[in-house]
Amino acid sequence: MPLPAMQFENVLVDLDGPVATITLNRPEKLNAISAGLRDDLYEALRQLNPGDEVRVIRLRAAGRAFCPGYDLTPGTQPYNAPGRTSEPRGDALADQGESRIGRDREGLRELVDGWLKMWGYRKPIIAQVHGVCLSGGLDMIGACDLVFAARGTRFGHPAARGMGIPVTLGMLPVKIGASATKELLFTGDLFDADEGHRLGLVDHVVEPDELDAHTLAFCHRVALNPLDALTVHKHVTNRWLEISGLRLAASEGADFDAIFHETPSLGRFEQLARERGLRGALDWRDGPYRGA
């Protein structure tokens, strides 16, 4: 069956025999995850799902970085950010509107469900990471099967400093263990690709000028196997983790992140972002950590 021509605003799709490459294409924003980028990524995967002409997906990014996290620019959030409590429609009990935390939780639940659908995709998804992979970028690679990283790539979740969590925690407790996950979240500190490999987040570390060719060659090696075999191998391995509670634990991330979003620290960050701009708010957040 011929594959459809795919044109998107926020991602590029290229076919090389049985390997399809999806390239995140918001380089001016370092490929921060907006609603548009997320939707285009999911739609590209949906269109690539039928048939076995494509057996492996490679996920990479254009520009200087893979992904710095979720886009914090107003109007571009990856889910329907709640604002404050909705306005009453009347005086009756049921007309008093929704709570902020309830609306927030629902949007976060939809975000988690999207990453879990990508986790359960029937074709292997291999991430090719460079520059930085932070916060929501961890959610993205956490839904992938293998991660190739350029040496020098930095990973972490700086928004752990009073702002929130990656909604699936990037599958970090499964990939790097509980203690390393706690250290990462307690500090918001970053680590490089070699440390990521030692911890188990990164599967292969490659020199930057070799990353593209090396990862593509590996994808073609995987694609030598029939799709039926690849799907069984992927899903039976995932099932071990799901029986241990991975899906339930990931879904809980929406609840915990919605609670986090009600904290005074995040409220102060949002106030400073309005008054000083995002850079000013980030300086306020990260200033005490510099030099530590």
N, C-alpha and C positions, 0 to 999 in steps of 0.2 A: 504494500500500500504506500503510495507516495506521501512524503511528509509535507505538512502545510507550510507555506511561506509565513514566517513569523516576524512581525515588526512591532516593536514596543518602544515606549518613550524612555524607559529607565534601565532596560537590559538589552544586550545584544545576544543573538543566538547564531552559532556557526556549527555546521555539520562537517565532520571529517570521518567518513565511513560510519562505523558503528558508535562513534564517540560524538556526543553533542556538547559543545561548550557554551555555557551561559555566563556572560560577562556582565557584572554589575556596572552600570554606566552612568553614574552621577559623579564624575571625577571632581567637579567643582565643589562638591560637598564631601569629598573623600569617600563617597558611597555610603553616607549615613542612611539609615533605613527610614524611608518615608512610607506613607500609605501607598503611594504610587509604585515605589520600588518593590515593596512587598507583594502587591497585587500582580505586578508584571512577572515577578519571579515565579509565583504560584501558577499563573496562567501559562507561562512557558513550560513548566513541568507538566501541567495538565495536557498540553498539546503534544509533548514528547512521550507521553505515557503509552499510547496505543502501539501495538506491533513490536517486532523485535529487530527492525532495521537499526534503531538506536538501542544499544544495550548498556551504555555507561554515560553518566552525566559528569562533566567537569565544571566546577563552579569557581570562577576567578573574578577579578575586578580590574577596571581600568584606572589609570592614574597612579598617584603616589601611595595609595593605601587600599587595603582590602575593605575595611569597614571600621569606623570609630564608634559605632553604636547607633542608637535610635536618634533620629533627627529631632532636635529640640526647637527648631524654628517654628513659631506659631503657624498653625494651619497645615503643617506637614507631618504631624505625629502619625505613627504607624497604626493607631487605633483612634477611636473617637474619644479624645481627652475630655473629661467631664466638666471642667469649669466648676462652678458652685452648684448648690442645690437648685433644682429646677423650680420655676415659678408656680405657685398655686393656680389652679384653674377655677376654684370656687371655695366654698366654706366647708364642704363635706369632708369627712375623714379621708376618703379615698382620693380627694382632689388636691391634697397638699403637696404633691410632687414627689420626685425621687430624691434620694440622698446622693450626695457626691460619691460616697464610697461604693454605693450600689451600682451606680452608672460606671464608675471606674473599674470595678471588678468585672463587669460584663464585657467591657472592651478588652481587658487583659485576658479574660477567658478565651475570647475569640483569637487573640494573638497566640496564646499557648496552643490552641487547637490547630492553628496553621502550622506551627513548628512540628507538632506531633504528626500531622499528616505528611509533612516532608520526611520526618524520621521513618515513617512506615511506607514511603514510596517504594515501588517494587523494583526499581533499577538502582544499582549502586550510584551514589553521589559522592564524588571525590573533590574536596576543597583544595584550592591552590591559593595560598595566603601570602601576602607581602605587606610591608609597611607597618600598619597597626591592625589589630583585631581586638576590639574592645567592646565590653558591655553587650549590646544587642548583637554585635558580631560574634560573640561567644554563643548566643542562642542559635545563630545561623550555622556555625560549624558544628555545634552540638547535634544538629539534625542531620549532619553528613556522616558518611561511613568511614572515611579516612581523611587525614589532613596532611598535606604537604606544605611546608613553610620555608620561605627564603630565610637564610641565616640573617639575623639581625631584626627580624620581625618582633614586634612587642605585643604582648597579650596582657589582659587584665580587665578590671572593672573599677575604674576610678570613681564612678557614681555610687559605689558602696559607701563613700564618704557622705552620708546623710541624705541621699537622693532616692535610692531604690535598688532593686535587684534585677539582673537579667531574668525574665519571667520563668524560663525553664532552668535557671542557673547554668545554662550552657551545658547541661548534663555533667557538670563538673564533679559532683560527688561520685558519680559512676566512673568518670574518666581519670580523675587525679586523687580521689579519696577524700574523706571527710576532713581530715586535719589540714591538708593543703588548701581545700576549698575555704575553710574557716579563716586561714591566714590571709588568703587573697581578699576575702570580704571584710575582714576586720581592719585591714590596712588600706585597701584600694591601690596597693602598689602594683607595678607592672613587672613582667619578667620576659626574657627573650626566648627565641625559638629553641635554643639548646636546652634551657631550663624546662621549657614546655615539653620537649622530647623526653627529658629525664622524668618528668612528672607523669607523662602518658597522655597529655593533651594533643601533642603533635606526633605523627607517625614517622615522618621523614623530614629531615632538615637538608636543604639543598642550597648551593650557592645561588645568589640572586640571578646571575646571568644564565644559569642552567635550569632555573625553576620551570619555565614554561615547557621547554622541550622534554625535560625529565618527567614531569607530571603527565603530559600528553602521551608519552611513550608507555608509561605505566597503565594509563587508561586503556590504551590499545591492547596491552597484554591481558588485562582483565576481560576485555571484550572478546577474546578468543573463546571464552566459555559461552555456551548457549544461555539465553536469558532465563529459561526455566531453572537452570542450575543456579544462576546468580541470585534469582529471587528466593529460592529455597535456602541457599546459604545465608543470605541477608536476614530473612525473616525468622529462621530458626535460631540464629544468634541473638537477634533482638528479643525473641520470645523469652529467653533466659532472663534477660533484664526486666522485661515487662512482668513476668511472674513474680519477680522480686519486688515489684511495686513501682517501676520507673514511671509509667503513665500517670498513676495516681499522684506520685510525688511531684511530677512536673505540673499537673493540674493545680496542685495546691499553691504553686507559685503565684497564681493570679490573686488568691486570697491574701497571701503575705505581702505582695507588692502593693495591693490596694490599701492595706493597713499602713505600710511604710509611707505612702503618699499623703497620709494625714498627719505626719509628724511635724513639729514646729521647725525642725531644721530644713525640711524641704520648703515649707512656707516662707522661711526667711530667704532661701535661695531664689525662689520665684520672685519675691519682692525686689531683691537686688538685681535680678535679671531685667526687670522692668525699669529700674532706676539707672543702672549702670551698663546695661547690655550684658549679653551672655558671657563675654570675656571677663567683665568685672566680677560677675557672680562666680565664675570659675576661679579667679584669683583669690576671692574671699574663701572659697572652699578649700583650695589646694595650698594656699600660702603656708599654713602651719606645718605642712608635710615636707616642704622643700628643705633640702639639706639634712633631713633626718636619716 
